Amino acid sequence: MKSKKISKNTDSLKVTNIIICGVGGQGILLASDILCTAAFLEGFDVKKSEIHGMAQRGGSVITHIRFGAKVYSPLVEVGKADFILSFEKLEALRYSYFLKRDGILIVNDLELAPMSVLTGDREYPKNIIDILKQNGDVYLVPAQNIALELGNVRAVNVVLLGSLARFLTFKKQVWLDAIKENVKPQYVDINIRAFEAGNRE
Amino acid sequence: MKNNNRKILSGNEAVARGAWEAGCHFAAAYPGTPSTEILENIIKYPEIYAEWSVNEKVALEACAGASFVGARTITAMKHVGLNVAADPMFTIGYTGVTGGFVIVTCDDPGMWSSQNEQDNRHYARHAKIPMLEPSDSNEAKIFTKMAFELSERFDSVFLLRLTTRISHSSGIVELGTRQEISLKGYTKDIKKRLVLPAHARVLHQRVEERLKKLADYAEEFPYNRIEWQDKNLGIISSGITYMHAKDVFPEASFLKLSFTYPLPEKLIRKFARGVKRVLVIEEGDPILKQEIKSLGINVVGKEKIPLCGELDPTVIKKSFKKPVYRPDIAIKEIPERPPVLCPGCPERGVFYVINKLKLIATGDIGCYTLGALPPLNAMDTCICMGASVTNAHGMDKAGGKDINKRLVAVIGDSTFFHSGVTGLLNAVYNKGNLNLIILDNLTTAMTGHQPHPGTGKLARGEEGKRVLPEDVARGCGVEFVRVVDPTNLKETEQAIKEALNYNGVTVLVFRSLCALLKKPKPYLVVDVENCNGCKLCLRLGCPAISLKQIPTKDKPVAYIEPTLCSGCDLCVQLCQHNAISSAKKD
């Protein structure tokens, strides 16, 4: 990821809006929980909204996270997301209408074909990143490869969270504490390494 | 996440916490999205007896029994679950309570995981039971706690209404400690609990008097509050919609309603007098609007806001013609990604056979409803829990041989115990030709793997008494009962054909553990030399199998994604060209 001056998106008076999306089973809910905990530890009011049930059977998944001095609705408005963190390219496209003008999209460099594409009825769009670039700054993260190099492909969620963390002004220790709060003790190490690897990207 | 006495909790976790703090003794529920995590979290508090009941009616009646002996008790269910439990609820509305009794209904506007969008605020009015509606997790905890106290104070069961965006949203909650409440004990009182017409007539009078007292209390309920700001615009709202509306109209005056049945008339009139124009912003049906209009107050509401679907800040903005920036995305057709049966799902083979034999299949509620989607296309109907059995019975009786020789009913194990048994008994008794397929994956999979009688495990994982669906079927008088392994395609097809040829009721139990609970076998690989691209394996609708163009072949061949494949080998059984095998040779 190219270096960019980090904007003050976590101004304490403003509500920061984040969308995390991807495919059911990719660990989106855990990433959302860690982010939510970190915002809480930073002293923000925070709300998170997610969908369980049917949506988790390999379907499209979206989580809304909002934090700031005072948060009312748990849902991000269309065209108001400061960040979209997508675990899959097609899902980044699907929810890109949430992005504010010049918002930031962090996208896992991964394509997962939905059933209609698997059966050959539909085509997976080819130029997703170009389309996304028309509406915001796009950072493509090879999170899958990074997680594989770390020896656990399931850590891809925390790699991506590390990439998002570059744009937020949370203290490093807060992220580490938030990870410890949300993962089982035996997975803390791998997740901290995943976070740091993503944070370098 | 703890920070002294503050913690991030979902609405459902907050309800569980509230019940615990209120000294609740007894909890019973049947899982259903978005309500499931309420009992799942109550299970974590050892002070509360907690059980997964076989359905919502059973749970509510058991809670009523617990209240009879003076226990504080709670049940939670999804909106349609309250239809199942409505029968006892209406009469408990008459009898009142001994120990505080709270019924939580979790509605699902937007139908994220439901078959209808019913607005259960109607039930409060219909059953004359008071209702509280929290707007976030912190209120969910506070209101749960208050509901127990108010239930005892007013001798009335209380409804607590959440929606998906309360249940499954998280926020910061102030934690308290548990208040130990001793059991009141049992005193016989047939005028209260035995609703002979003579008793019920008196009880009904009492219900009407109680409603007046509750309406007076609603006026002083601390969370029914006026927030005076700009008096040109006043907004009346409740639940999650209040939060959305605060974002859309930050300058307006608000009347936030939390005790929403019966409504505080005086407070509403006071608010309406204080502002120039009143908007009622509510999700679902125009209930607040109609009741407030009937007070003679001129309000604008549902004529601008959609009746269907979930509200959010964007929908509210659009309803009132406020500008919304929506980035223009240079592609219109984005392929949908509906949920699918998991790789290795043991139900897949049964659906493949139903599709292959071109059967009519009445369906039911669970993740197996996904068998209806392409390419399996193996389900014709889905109405409510248990309806696969009874719909098929009606189709059999009215449709005759043309229909019943190619008709099966498909139900999950947990659904069968919930409300399939009575339909099966009915078909046997009425000499039907029902062919019932029970997909027994040994769990309640859809809602996150809760136990049921067929698992023999109790809510906290302790051993219970195991009851098998085949034994229930035999007990109902079914003579043709077989247990079949659905991971064997040939046996599956053979069993279904035999059942269809049998005169009378048949039950096939296809038993194989849910793929999410099984250890995956080594993944499968395609031998591209043998694969001729016939696409037969694609008809399984397995998310791990796709087609791939490779340089050495002129047409695309099958490809199996190793990170998804569970090694279930249905595709191996199907392949006519010996082109699929395990990556790891034995």
Interface residues (C-beta under 8 A of the other chain):
Chain A: V23 G24 C36 T37 F40 L41 D45 V46 K47 K48 S49 E50 I51 H52 G53 M54 A55 Q56 R57 G58 G59 S60 V71 Y72 S73 P74 L75 E77 V78 G79 K80 L90 E91 L93 R94 S96 Y97 L99 K100 R101 A113 P114 M115 S116 V117 L118 T119 G120 D121 R122 E123 Y124 P125 I131 Q134 N135 G136 V153 A178 E181 N182
Chain B: M1 N3 I8 T33 P34 T36 E37 W112 S113 D136 T164 R165 H168 S169 S170 G171 I172 I240 M243 H244 K246 D247 D312 P313 T314 K317 V324 Y325 R326 P327 D328 I329 A330 I331 E333 I334 P335 E336 R337 P338 P339 V340 L341 C342 C367 L370 L373 P374 P375 M446 T447 G448 L538 G541 P543 I545 S546 L547 T563
